[in-house]
Amino acid sequence: MFSYASDMNDSGYAFAYTLMMPELEGGRGYYDIIYSLLSSDGKVTELANGTGISAIYDDKYIGFRQAERKDETTLDFTREYAVFSADGTQLTDYYDRIAKSGKLLIVCDGIDDESKLYKAKLLKADTLEQVGGEYLCGADIKSYDSGAVLLKRDDKGFIRDVLLCDNANEIYLCSTGSHIVSGFDMSGYACVYEKGKYCGYTASGKQFESDNQFGSFNCGLAPFYDNAKLGYINTNGEKVTDAKFDGASGYYADGYAYVKSGTEYSVIDMSGNTVIGRLSYASDKLMFADTVHNWYDPEDFEGFDGENMFQGDFYYVGNNADMNNSIFGRSNIKPLTERMVVKKQKPGCRYSF
């Protein structure tokens, strides 16, 4: 019946869509996509043609329609978004973009004239009450398990990364030489680079410092990177397993992780002991690593070596353990004019987030 259906959430809702057979227009086929809201009692509510669902949470969904305006006021020329209740009642105005991150909704409403970035505000996802201050963000909004990472002008007018927790309190505002590597994970830890160290932050502030970049925590452990190999650290920043693997997953709720040495996979426990070794293939558990659990290769860490760097007329944005780390997308090198954050580099000056 459906071409795609999402998982049912804890409130008993999911969404699906059906690709309708195309009609030929001058020899080209165009699919109509019909979206439906599903409930655990078996009810199927079909949405009007030209509208759809981008995400569903609790008893609400983020819906979209074809944008009514197609001019310079939006970076997205095809859709605009609003929040709806499960019965189809529209709960917010339409905006350029809406994304859920943790318990927050990031709402993009118009373009900042100077930077050409979205102007962003925050709503509580449950009550839709506006919280926090005024922020900026790019078109590719990254969502986290808790809180959000956005951009904000500091008191000197520079645009910098800012780390926010679920109640929209600002936990860390970057300065020159610092960078938010990844936002809060499912265990409530974020990775911040500052003063030559990779620091683990929670909503309560800094918890530890490490010489090594690290990924997401689960079961109190996270993969870390050292000299082209991966190991695991705990929430005190202490090494539990030496960096000796060529690939590693985050730990699962059952207390086991998958690691790779050469071309072979193994299962290890929380002490780093091998439980099952010499596997020639990855378990089905890793088949959907992008959506179910994180899998890390050394390359995921190698692009980011500490401070963001200017070199000539280009600003280098490092890749890192957060798979979609850059607020501006995955591209590693952006011309200053394209990033539209700093118009011109002055000799002898450094600009960074």
Beta strands, then each sheet from edge to edge (+ up, - down):
strand 1: 4-5
strand 2: 13-25
strand 3: 28-39
strand 4: 44-46
strand 5: 51-57
strand 6: 60-66
strand 7: 79-85
strand 8: 97-101
strand 9: 104-111
strand 10: 118-124
strand 11: 130-137
strand 12: 148-153
strand 13: 159-164
strand 14: 170-173
strand 15: 179-182
strand 16: 190-194
strand 17: 197-202
strand 18: 205-210
strand 19: 221-226
strand 20: 229-234
strand 21: 239-245
strand 22: 247-249
strand 23: 257-261
strand 24: 264-268
strand 25: 274-279
strand 26: 295-296
strand 27: 309-311
strand 28: 314-316
strand 29: 333-335
sheet 1: 1+ 2- 3+ 4-
sheet 2: 5+ 6- 7+
sheet 3: 8+ 9- 10+ 11-
sheet 4: 12+ 13- 14+
sheet 5: 15+ 16- 17+ 18-
sheet 6: 19+ 20- 21+
sheet 7: 25+ 24- 23+ 22- 26+
sheet 8: 27+ 28- 29+
end
